[in-house]
Amino acid sequence: MKKSKLMWLVIAILLFFGISTGGFSTTAQAQDGKTYQIATDITFAPFEFQNAGGDFVGIDLDLLAAIAKDQNFSYKIKPLGFNAALQSLQSNQVDGMIAGMSITDVRKQTFDFSNSYFEAGVSMAVKKGNTAVKSYEDLRGKNVAAKIGTQGYTFADSIKDKYGFNLVPFEDSAQVYDDIKTGNSVAGFDDYPVLAYGIQQGNGLQLAPTEQETKGSYGFAVNKNQNSELLKKFNDGLANIRQSGEYDQILEKYLGKSGNGVAAEKLGRLELIGQSLPYLFKGLLNTMIYTIVSLFFAFILGLIFGFMKVSHNRILRLIATIFVDIFRGIPLLVLALFIYVGIPGAFEFTMPLFVASVLALSLNAGAYVTEIVRGGIQSIDRGQMEAARSLGLPYRTAMIKIIIPQAVKLMIPSFINQLVITLKDTSIMSAIGLVELTQSGKIVIARTFQSFDIWLVVALMYLIVITILTKISNHIERKVSNG
């Protein structure tokens, strides 16, 4: 029996490290026949977003599809968010990036860009009906929102001291618009076509009566001195679709002939929720899968290091303490970015998103489970171990037969709490591109601009799942306690 348990423990450890390392692959120059990994931000309509059918669409993605068809290459879109996409490209996690990315001298030091495929300027927007803000002087002493990494943010940052306003950064445009609508920010800066499209879709804003600022060029990017063949294919394909007229057709499809956007059909609240539920349920399924897999490995780590923490061996206790201090001390977001972007960039290999997410969640939860195990064992009166040893029972037998069964009953409430925490922590993984329930909500909002309805549904989904899991766990706890 003891050998069987030990065998399963060894298998579990090997499985953990096997998954962790099995997903790595050496980054290489793209060759013909390869499927290119292309990063994007699908919360930047009309350039990239996800439609009601779940397809990635928009000016950027339609252009990429047309160019790929013209140049006969395959690609796979990785929806990561703008900042995560930039870092993934820099660390060679992807081959290229298209996300309404402005070509700047600073970015040219890190990336190689294609020829410009769109010229855009920066505009300022205010809440619909706002007549108080007519110039930048009216922003003095107030909050102004902008999306990180955009021309709008760069421009706002360049004038904030001159006009004395506070710049509030956000990860996506929908959050910028919501901050303006709620009155937390009096205005916001964004690329003109993005603002114009959002206004046409009913985002609750209007353009301020200020001039459109600095024109900028959007480009497709690859890492510096890498994937030159992909960059050439993009440039050649872009030239061909411009000549054929397909380029103009794509722009007109999303911006209309006036360039101000094409108004969308307004959905009712129930219709919007009904249309969004299948995609949100898919995100919820991903949340559950990542929670279960991560907790499986977290419990293995917790058991190993938990027993090491109560060991008589000082070195084992030290190792376990270091493990807990490191992975409990590092914020989960920082840990996820370090695992997914930092390590692969430093050692030049590619780590799948699944592996990075599970590793980050498992290591973080494993540190807390270690303390749960330690606390549970040490909460049992020491006299019971002394009594068992006085009866001639070996230390290991006394732990397995007497101490651990009692400790498990005390640990169950803490295990339940950790289950709930890890389930909610999966939302942090959206920062590295994991499309779980929270990220699914963001993607839907980027298309519909209906924040209240979507976030309400997402909150209710979390609440229902966590309540069900808690009730099930409490039932198990009562069964164990009564047994």
C-alpha positions as CSV (number, residue, x, y, z in Angstrom):
1,M,0.0,0.0,0.0
2,K,2.8,2.4,0.9
3,K,4.7,1.5,-2.3
4,S,1.5,2.2,-4.3
5,K,1.0,5.6,-2.8
6,L,4.7,6.4,-3.3
7,M,4.5,5.3,-6.9
8,W,1.5,7.6,-7.6
9,L,3.3,10.5,-6.0
10,V,6.3,10.0,-8.2
11,I,4.1,9.7,-11.3
12,A,2.4,13.0,-10.4
13,I,5.7,14.8,-9.9
14,L,7.0,13.5,-13.2
15,L,3.7,14.5,-14.9
16,F,4.1,18.0,-13.5
17,F,7.6,18.5,-14.7
18,G,6.8,16.7,-18.0
19,I,4.0,19.1,-18.8
20,S,6.1,22.0,-17.7
21,T,9.0,21.2,-20.0
22,G,7.2,19.3,-22.8
23,G,5.7,22.4,-24.2
24,F,9.0,24.2,-24.8
25,S,10.3,24.4,-28.3
26,T,13.2,26.3,-29.7
27,T,12.4,29.5,-31.6
28,A,13.5,29.3,-35.2
29,Q,13.3,31.4,-38.3
30,A,10.0,30.8,-40.2
31,Q,10.2,28.6,-43.2
32,D,7.7,28.0,-46.1
33,G,4.9,25.8,-44.9
34,K,5.1,27.0,-41.3
35,T,2.1,28.3,-39.6
36,Y,3.1,31.8,-38.3
37,Q,2.0,32.8,-34.8
38,I,0.6,36.3,-35.0
39,A,-0.3,38.3,-31.8
40,T,-3.0,40.9,-31.7
41,D,-5.3,42.8,-29.4
42,I,-8.9,41.9,-30.1
43,T,-10.3,44.9,-28.0
44,F,-9.4,47.6,-30.5
45,A,-12.4,47.9,-32.9
46,P,-12.6,48.5,-35.8
47,F,-9.0,47.2,-36.3
48,E,-9.4,44.0,-34.4
49,F,-12.3,42.6,-32.4
50,Q,-14.3,39.4,-32.1
51,N,-17.7,39.4,-33.8
52,A,-20.9,37.8,-32.5
53,G,-20.0,34.6,-34.3
54,G,-16.7,34.3,-32.4
55,D,-14.6,35.1,-35.4
56,F,-11.6,37.5,-35.2
57,V,-12.4,40.4,-37.6
58,G,-11.5,44.0,-38.2
59,I,-9.4,46.1,-40.6
60,D,-6.1,44.6,-39.4
61,L,-7.3,41.0,-39.4
62,D,-9.1,41.2,-42.7
63,L,-6.0,42.8,-44.2
64,L,-3.9,40.0,-42.8
65,A,-6.2,37.4,-44.2
66,A,-6.1,39.0,-47.6
67,I,-2.3,39.2,-47.6
68,A,-1.9,35.6,-46.4
69,K,-4.1,34.4,-49.2
70,D,-2.2,36.5,-51.7
71,Q,1.2,35.3,-50.5
72,N,0.0,31.7,-49.7
73,F,1.1,31.4,-46.1
74,S,-0.7,30.1,-43.0
75,Y,-1.1,31.9,-39.7
76,K,-2.7,31.5,-36.3
77,I,-4.0,34.5,-34.3
78,K,-3.1,34.8,-30.6
79,P,-5.4,37.3,-28.9
80,L,-3.2,38.6,-26.1
81,G,-4.0,42.3,-25.5
82,F,-1.7,45.0,-26.7
83,N,1.0,45.0,-23.9
84,A,1.1,41.2,-23.7
85,A,1.4,41.0,-27.5
86,L,4.3,43.4,-27.5
87,Q,6.2,41.5,-24.8
88,S,5.4,38.2,-26.5
89,L,6.8,39.4,-29.8
90,Q,9.9,40.8,-28.1
91,S,10.5,37.4,-26.3
92,N,10.0,35.4,-29.5
93,Q,6.8,33.8,-28.3
94,V,5.1,34.9,-31.6
95,D,6.4,35.6,-35.1
96,G,4.6,38.8,-35.7
97,M,2.2,41.4,-34.4
98,I,-0.7,43.4,-35.9
99,A,-2.7,45.5,-33.5
100,G,-3.1,49.0,-34.7
101,M,0.6,49.5,-33.7
102,S,2.1,52.9,-34.5
103,I,5.5,53.0,-36.1
104,T,7.7,55.1,-33.9
105,D,11.5,55.7,-33.7
106,V,11.6,54.1,-30.2
107,R,9.8,50.9,-31.4
108,K,12.1,50.7,-34.4
109,Q,15.0,50.0,-32.1
110,T,13.3,46.8,-31.0
111,F,11.1,45.8,-33.9
112,D,11.2,45.8,-37.7
113,F,8.1,47.2,-39.3
114,S,6.3,46.7,-42.6
115,N,5.3,49.5,-44.9
116,S,2.5,51.6,-43.4
117,Y,-1.0,50.1,-44.0
118,F,-3.0,52.9,-42.3
119,E,-2.6,56.5,-41.4
120,A,-4.3,57.6,-38.2
121,G,-4.4,60.6,-36.0
122,V,-5.3,61.3,-32.4
123,S,-8.6,62.8,-31.3
124,M,-10.2,63.7,-27.9
125,A,-13.6,62.5,-26.8
126,V,-15.9,63.5,-24.0
127,K,-19.1,62.2,-22.6
128,K,-22.1,62.6,-24.9
129,G,-23.8,66.0,-24.2
130,N,-20.7,67.5,-22.5
131,T,-20.3,71.1,-23.6
132,A,-17.9,72.2,-20.9
133,V,-14.7,70.8,-22.5
134,K,-13.9,72.8,-25.7
135,S,-10.1,72.9,-25.5
136,Y,-7.2,71.3,-23.7
137,E,-7.2,74.2,-21.2
138,D,-10.5,72.9,-19.9
139,L,-8.7,69.7,-18.8
140,R,-6.7,71.5,-16.1
141,G,-6.9,69.7,-12.8
142,K,-9.0,66.9,-14.1
143,N,-8.5,63.2,-15.0
144,V,-8.0,62.2,-18.7
145,A,-8.0,58.6,-19.8
146,A,-6.0,56.9,-22.5
147,K,-5.1,53.3,-23.6
148,I,-1.5,52.3,-22.8
149,G,0.7,51.9,-25.8
150,T,-1.4,53.9,-28.2
151,Q,-0.7,57.2,-30.0
152,G,-3.4,58.7,-27.9
153,Y,-1.6,57.8,-24.7
154,T,1.8,59.1,-26.1
155,F,0.2,62.4,-27.1
156,A,-1.7,62.9,-23.8
157,D,1.5,62.1,-21.9
158,S,3.3,64.8,-23.9
159,I,0.9,67.6,-23.1
160,K,-0.3,66.6,-19.5
161,D,2.2,68.9,-17.8
162,K,1.5,71.8,-20.1
163,Y,-2.2,71.7,-19.5
164,G,-2.1,70.3,-15.9
165,F,-4.3,67.2,-16.1
166,N,-3.9,63.8,-14.6
167,L,-3.4,61.0,-17.1
168,V,-5.2,57.7,-16.2
169,P,-3.9,54.6,-18.1
170,F,-6.1,51.7,-19.1
171,E,-5.4,48.4,-20.8
172,D,-8.1,48.6,-23.5
173,S,-10.3,51.3,-25.2
174,A,-13.6,50.1,-23.7
175,Q,-12.2,50.8,-20.2
176,V,-11.2,54.3,-21.4
177,Y,-14.8,55.0,-22.7
178,D,-16.4,53.6,-19.5
179,D,-14.2,55.9,-17.3
180,I,-15.4,58.9,-19.3
181,K,-19.0,57.8,-19.2
182,T,-18.9,57.3,-15.4
183,G,-17.4,60.8,-14.9
184,N,-14.1,59.6,-13.4
185,S,-12.3,61.1,-16.4
186,V,-13.6,64.2,-18.1
187,A,-12.1,63.2,-21.5
188,G,-10.0,60.6,-23.2
189,F,-7.5,60.4,-26.1
190,D,-7.6,57.6,-28.7
191,D,-6.8,57.0,-32.4
192,Y,-9.4,58.9,-34.4
193,P,-10.8,55.9,-36.4
194,V,-11.2,53.9,-33.2
195,L,-13.1,56.7,-31.5
196,A,-15.2,57.4,-34.5
197,Y,-16.2,53.8,-34.9
198,G,-17.0,53.5,-31.2
199,I,-19.2,56.5,-31.3
200,Q,-21.1,55.1,-34.3
201,Q,-21.6,51.9,-32.3
202,G,-23.1,53.9,-29.4
203,N,-20.4,54.0,-26.8
204,G,-21.9,57.1,-25.2
205,L,-19.2,59.6,-26.2
206,Q,-18.8,62.4,-28.7
207,L,-15.8,64.0,-30.3
208,A,-14.5,67.2,-28.6
209,P,-14.2,70.3,-30.8
210,T,-10.4,70.1,-30.9
211,E,-8.2,69.5,-33.9
212,Q,-7.1,66.0,-34.8
213,E,-3.5,65.7,-33.7
214,T,-0.3,64.1,-34.9
215,K,-0.7,61.7,-37.8
216,G,0.8,58.3,-37.4
217,S,1.4,55.2,-39.4
218,Y,0.3,51.7,-38.4
219,G,2.6,48.8,-39.3
220,F,2.9,45.1,-39.0
221,A,5.9,44.2,-36.7
222,V,8.4,41.4,-36.3
223,N,11.2,41.1,-33.8
224,K,14.4,43.0,-34.7
225,N,16.4,41.1,-37.4
226,Q,14.1,38.1,-37.4
227,N,11.3,36.7,-39.6
228,S,12.4,39.0,-42.5
229,E,10.7,36.6,-44.9
230,L,7.4,37.1,-43.2
231,L,7.8,40.9,-43.3
232,K,8.6,40.7,-47.0
233,K,5.5,38.6,-47.6
234,F,3.4,41.2,-45.7
235,N,4.8,44.1,-47.8
236,D,4.4,42.3,-51.1
237,G,0.9,41.2,-50.3
238,L,-0.1,44.7,-49.1
239,A,1.1,46.2,-52.3
240,N,-0.9,43.6,-54.3
241,I,-4.2,44.1,-52.5
242,R,-3.8,47.9,-52.7
243,Q,-3.4,47.5,-56.5
244,S,-6.4,45.2,-56.8
245,G,-8.7,47.4,-54.8
246,E,-9.3,44.9,-52.1
247,Y,-7.5,47.1,-49.5
248,D,-10.1,49.9,-50.1
249,Q,-13.0,47.5,-49.9
250,I,-11.8,46.3,-46.5
251,L,-11.5,49.9,-45.2
252,E,-14.9,50.9,-46.5
253,K,-16.4,47.8,-44.9
254,Y,-15.5,49.0,-41.4
255,L,-15.2,52.8,-41.8
256,G,-17.8,53.5,-44.5
257,K,-17.1,55.9,-47.4
258,S,-17.0,58.9,-44.9
259,G,-14.4,57.2,-42.8
260,N,-16.5,57.7,-39.6
261,G,-17.6,54.2,-39.1
262,V,-20.6,52.1,-39.9
263,A,-23.4,52.2,-37.3
264,A,-24.3,48.8,-35.8
265,E,-27.8,47.5,-35.2
266,K,-28.7,48.2,-31.6
267,L,-29.4,45.0,-29.6
268,G,-31.9,44.8,-26.7
269,R,-30.6,43.9,-23.3
270,L,-31.9,40.3,-23.4
271,E,-30.9,39.8,-27.0
272,L,-27.3,41.0,-26.2
273,I,-27.0,38.7,-23.2
274,G,-28.4,35.8,-25.2
275,Q,-26.0,36.4,-28.0
276,S,-23.0,36.7,-25.6
277,L,-23.8,33.7,-23.3
278,P,-22.2,31.0,-25.5
279,Y,-18.9,32.8,-25.7
280,L,-19.0,33.6,-21.9
281,F,-19.8,29.9,-21.1
282,K,-16.7,29.0,-23.2
283,G,-14.6,31.3,-21.1
284,L,-16.1,29.8,-17.9
285,L,-15.2,26.4,-19.1
286,N,-11.6,27.5,-19.6
287,T,-11.7,29.0,-16.1
288,M,-12.8,25.7,-14.6
289,I,-10.2,23.7,-16.5
290,Y,-7.3,25.9,-15.5
291,T,-8.5,25.9,-11.9
292,I,-8.8,22.1,-11.6
293,V,-5.5,21.4,-13.3
294,S,-3.6,24.1,-11.4
295,L,-5.0,22.9,-8.0
296,F,-4.1,19.3,-8.8
297,F,-0.4,20.3,-9.1
298,A,-0.7,22.8,-6.3
299,F,-1.9,20.1,-3.9
300,I,1.0,17.9,-4.9
301,L,3.5,20.7,-4.3
302,G,1.7,21.6,-1.1
303,L,2.0,18.1,0.2
304,I,5.6,17.8,-0.7
305,F,6.7,21.1,0.8
306,G,4.2,20.9,3.7
307,F,5.8,17.7,4.9
308,M,9.2,19.2,4.4
309,K,8.3,22.1,6.6
310,V,7.4,19.9,9.5
311,S,10.4,17.6,8.9
312,H,13.1,17.1,11.5
313,N,15.7,17.8,8.8
314,R,16.7,21.5,8.9
315,I,17.7,21.6,5.3
316,L,14.3,20.3,4.1
317,R,12.6,22.9,6.3
318,L,14.8,25.6,4.8
319,I,14.0,24.6,1.2
320,A,10.3,24.6,2.0
321,T,10.5,28.0,3.7
322,I,12.3,29.5,0.7
323,F,9.6,28.0,-1.7
324,V,6.8,29.5,0.3
325,D,8.5,32.9,0.8
326,I,9.2,33.2,-3.0
327,F,5.9,32.2,-4.5
328,R,3.8,33.7,-1.8
329,G,5.8,36.9,-1.9
330,I,5.7,37.5,-5.6
331,P,2.4,39.0,-6.9
332,L,0.6,36.5,-9.2
333,L,0.6,38.9,-12.1
334,V,4.3,39.5,-11.9
335,L,4.9,35.8,-11.6
336,A,2.8,35.1,-14.7
337,L,4.6,37.7,-16.8
338,F,8.0,36.5,-15.6
339,I,7.2,32.8,-16.5
340,Y,5.5,33.6,-19.8
341,V,7.6,36.5,-21.1
342,G,10.7,36.9,-19.0
343,I,12.1,33.3,-18.8
344,P,11.5,32.4,-22.5
345,G,13.0,35.8,-23.6
346,A,16.1,35.2,-21.6
347,F,16.7,31.6,-22.6
348,E,15.3,31.8,-26.2
349,F,12.6,29.2,-26.2
350,T,8.8,29.3,-26.6
351,M,6.5,28.5,-23.8
352,P,2.8,27.6,-24.5
353,L,0.2,29.8,-22.8
354,F,-1.4,26.8,-21.1
355,V,1.9,25.8,-19.5
356,A,2.7,29.3,-18.3
357,S,-0.7,29.8,-16.8
358,V,-0.8,26.5,-15.1
359,L,2.7,27.0,-13.7
360,A,2.0,30.4,-12.4
361,L,-1.3,29.4,-10.7
362,S,0.2,26.1,-9.4
363,L,3.3,27.7,-7.9
364,N,1.3,30.5,-6.3
365,A,-1.4,28.2,-4.9
366,G,1.2,25.6,-4.0
367,A,2.8,28.0,-1.6
368,Y,-0.4,28.6,0.2
369,V,-1.3,24.9,0.3
370,T,2.1,24.3,1.9
371,E,1.2,26.5,4.7
372,I,-2.3,24.9,5.0
373,V,-0.6,21.5,5.3
374,R,2.0,22.7,7.8
375,G,-0.6,24.5,9.9
376,G,-3.0,21.5,9.9
377,I,-0.3,19.0,11.0
378,Q,1.2,21.4,13.7
379,S,-2.3,22.1,15.1
380,I,-2.6,18.5,16.3
381,D,-1.5,18.2,19.9
382,R,2.1,17.0,20.1
383,G,1.2,14.7,22.9
384,Q,-0.5,12.4,20.4
385,M,2.7,11.9,18.5
386,E,4.6,11.3,21.8
387,A,1.9,8.7,22.9
388,A,2.2,6.9,19.5
389,R,6.0,6.8,19.7
390,S,5.8,5.5,23.3
391,L,3.7,2.6,22.1
392,G,6.4,1.7,19.6
393,L,5.0,3.2,16.4
394,P,7.6,4.5,13.9
395,Y,7.4,8.2,13.2
396,R,6.1,7.8,9.6
397,T,3.4,5.3,10.7
398,A,2.3,7.6,13.5
399,M,2.0,10.5,11.0
400,I,0.0,8.5,8.5
401,K,-2.2,6.6,10.9
402,I,-2.8,9.2,13.6
403,I,-1.7,12.7,12.9
404,I,-2.6,13.2,9.2
405,P,-6.2,11.9,9.4
406,Q,-7.0,14.4,12.1
407,A,-5.1,17.2,10.3
408,V,-7.0,16.7,7.1
409,K,-10.3,17.4,8.8
410,L,-8.9,20.7,10.0
411,M,-7.4,21.5,6.6
412,I,-10.6,21.1,4.6
413,P,-12.1,24.6,5.2
414,S,-8.8,26.1,4.1
415,F,-8.6,23.9,1.0
416,I,-12.1,25.1,0.1
417,N,-11.0,28.7,0.5
418,Q,-8.0,28.1,-1.7
419,L,-10.2,26.5,-4.4
420,V,-12.3,29.7,-4.5
421,I,-9.2,31.9,-4.5
422,T,-7.5,30.0,-7.4
423,L,-10.7,30.1,-9.4
424,K,-10.9,33.9,-9.1
425,D,-7.1,34.2,-9.7
426,T,-7.5,32.7,-13.2
427,S,-8.8,36.2,-14.2
428,I,-5.3,37.6,-13.6
429,M,-4.0,35.3,-16.4
430,S,-5.8,37.4,-18.9
431,A,-2.8,39.7,-18.7
432,I,-0.8,37.1,-20.6
433,G,-3.5,36.4,-23.1
434,L,-5.5,33.6,-21.4
435,V,-9.1,33.8,-22.6
436,E,-11.0,32.8,-19.5
437,L,-14.3,34.2,-18.2
438,T,-13.1,37.7,-17.3
439,Q,-11.2,38.1,-20.6
440,S,-14.2,36.8,-22.5
441,G,-16.3,39.6,-20.9
442,K,-13.7,42.2,-22.0
443,I,-13.8,40.9,-25.6
444,V,-17.6,41.1,-25.7
445,I,-17.6,44.6,-24.3
446,A,-15.0,45.7,-26.9
447,R,-17.6,44.8,-29.6
448,T,-20.8,45.9,-27.9
449,F,-19.7,48.7,-25.5
450,Q,-22.4,47.4,-23.0
451,S,-20.3,47.2,-19.9
452,F,-23.0,47.0,-17.3
453,D,-24.9,44.1,-18.8
454,I,-21.9,42.0,-19.6
455,W,-20.1,42.6,-16.3
456,L,-23.3,41.8,-14.5
457,V,-23.6,38.5,-16.3
458,V,-19.9,37.7,-15.7
459,A,-20.3,38.5,-12.0
460,L,-23.4,36.3,-11.7
461,M,-21.6,33.4,-13.4
462,Y,-18.7,33.6,-11.0
463,L,-21.1,33.9,-8.0
464,I,-23.1,30.9,-9.1
465,V,-20.1,28.6,-9.8
466,I,-18.3,29.6,-6.5
467,T,-21.5,29.1,-4.5
468,I,-22.1,25.6,-6.0
469,L,-18.5,24.6,-5.4
470,T,-18.7,25.9,-1.8
471,K,-21.9,24.0,-1.1
472,I,-20.4,20.8,-2.5
473,S,-17.2,21.3,-0.5
474,N,-19.1,22.0,2.7
475,H,-21.1,18.8,2.2
476,I,-17.8,16.9,1.8
477,E,-16.5,18.6,4.9
478,R,-19.5,17.5,6.9
479,K,-19.2,13.9,5.6
480,V,-15.5,13.8,6.6
481,S,-16.1,15.3,10.0
482,N,-19.0,12.9,10.8
483,G,-17.0,10.0,9.5
